[in-house]
Amino acid sequence: MLIMETASEVKLHVRWMIKADLASVLGIESKSFDRPWCEEDFCDRLRFRNAIGMVVDRNGTVCGYMIYMLDRGKIVVEKLAVHPDFRRQNVGKKMVDKLKSKLNENRRRKLELLVRETSVGAQLFFKEMGFRAIEVIRGHFEDEGVDAYLMCHELADTFSAAPDGEMPRNRIRIYL
């Protein structure tokens, strides 16, 4: 019997990844990538003190995950995937929104990630989320000799240009 959920019944919750989530994450990984990471790859990456793993929980089911690194001035997304059964249901958007919420003027101003040249779906998704391809990295994915696009989303400047087109000047700087 097929049960239809209404939008009000569907709860997407982004939370920290725990060890018990790893089986679900590995299942999503194998369905999402041609060359999936194994359990050891995930554990090795998450041992870094600046690495964070999060999952999207939908009414008790892990339907997406992301791994990112906190770097000086930016957040680097290492992995982001949604289970095929849950794609186009705002799961990916929820994760990207969570990442964007971590940006601020004083600490980390941008998000970066690499997308395979052959992964048009991912390119279009991230473009829709406000990312821009800023560089082509030739032969980055050595296994297939595939190029990568470095995609970036930057925190919008809070200062707008002056009427004459110049950027605002820091008036206090002349006294230092």
N, C-alpha and C positions, 0 to 999 in steps of 0.2 A: 504494500500500500504506500503510495506516494503522499508525503505530508508536505504541504506548502507552508512556508513561514512568511509571515508578514514582516515588513520592514521594522516594525516596533518590537518584534520578537527576536530579531537577529541582533546579538550583541557582539561586537568586535572589540576585543580587549588586547592591547599591546602590553606584554609583560616580559620580565627577564626570562631568559631560557634557563631551564634547569636540566639536570642529568636525565630525568624521566622523559623529557621531550625529545631526546636524541633519536629514538626509533622513528618517531613521526617526521623529524627533520630529515633523517636519512632517506625516508620514503619520498618526501617532497623533492629532495636533492636528485634522486635517481630518475624521477619523472620529469625533471626540469632541465637537466644538463646532459650533454653527450659524454662529458668526462667528469662524472660526479666525484665529489670528495668522499672519502671513507671516514669512518668514525675517528680514526687516528688523526686525520687532517683537521677535523673540527676541534678535537681536544687540544692538538698542538697549537692551533691558532688562538683558542680561547685561554691559553695559559699566559699569553702576553698581558701585562697589567693594564695596557691601554685598549684591549680588545673587549668588545661587548657583544653579547648575543641576546637577541630578543625574538619572541614568537608572537604571532597573532592567534589568539584563542577565540574561537567562535562557538559559543555555547558548549564549552568543554572539549572541543576538537581543535588541534593545532592545524591551521590551514595556511600558514605562511611563516617565514622566518627571515631574519637578517643578521648579518655579522658586520660590525663596523669597527674602525680603529679611530681613536681620538688622537689627533695629531696637532702639532702647533699650528694654530690658525685655521684648521679645517677638520672635517670628519671625512674619512675615506671608507666608502662602502665596499666591503670585500665580497659579500654575498647577499642577495635579496631574491627570494623565490616564493611563489604562491603555488599551492597544489592546483593541478589542472582543473579539478572539480569546483574550485572556488575563484577562478579567474574572472575578471570583469564584474566583481561583486564588491569593489572598494577595499579589498584586503591590501593590495599593493599601495593604494593611495593612503591608507591608514598608516602604513609603515613609513612612507615618505613624509607624511605630515608629522609623524613623531620625530623623524630626523630633523626636519625643518624647525621644529619647536626647540631644538637644542642649539640652534644658531643664536649668536648674540653679537652685539657691536664690539664688545671688549675681549672676547675670547676666541671663538671660532666663527668665522664669517662665511664659510662656504662648505659645500658638500661636493665630493668628487667620487667618481666611479668609472670603471672601464666596462665597455660593452663591445662584444664581438661585432665585427663588421657584418657578419652573416645573420646576426640576431635583430632583424628588422622590427619585430614585435616589441622587444625591449627598448630599442631606440625610440620608437614612437611613443611608448609609455612614458619614458623619462622626459621626452620633449614635451609631452602633455603636462607633466608635473613641473615644468619650468626649467628643465636642464637644457644646456646648450653644449654641442660638441665643440670643444676648443682645440683639440689636437688629434691627429692621426698617429698612432704608434705602430709603425711598420713591423710586421712579423711578431707582434707581442705574444700571440698564442702559438708558441713554437711547435706544438703537437701537430698542427695543421697548416702552419705558416700563415695564419689568419691575422689580419690587422685588427687593432682595437681603436675605438674612439674613446678619448678621455672626455667625459661629460661632466659638467660643472653647474651647480646652482649656487649663486652668491646672494647673500643677504643684501637687500636693496639699501642703497644709501639713504640715510635720513636727511641729508642735506640736498637741496635742489640747487641747480646752477643759478647764479645771479642773473638778472635780466640781460646783462650784456654778454652772457655766455661763459663768464669766468666762474670758477668754483669759489665758494666763500673762503675768506682768509681768516686765520686765527689771529685776532687782534691782540691777544695776550702775549703771543710769541715775541713781539718786539720788545717786551720788557724783560725777557729772560736772558 
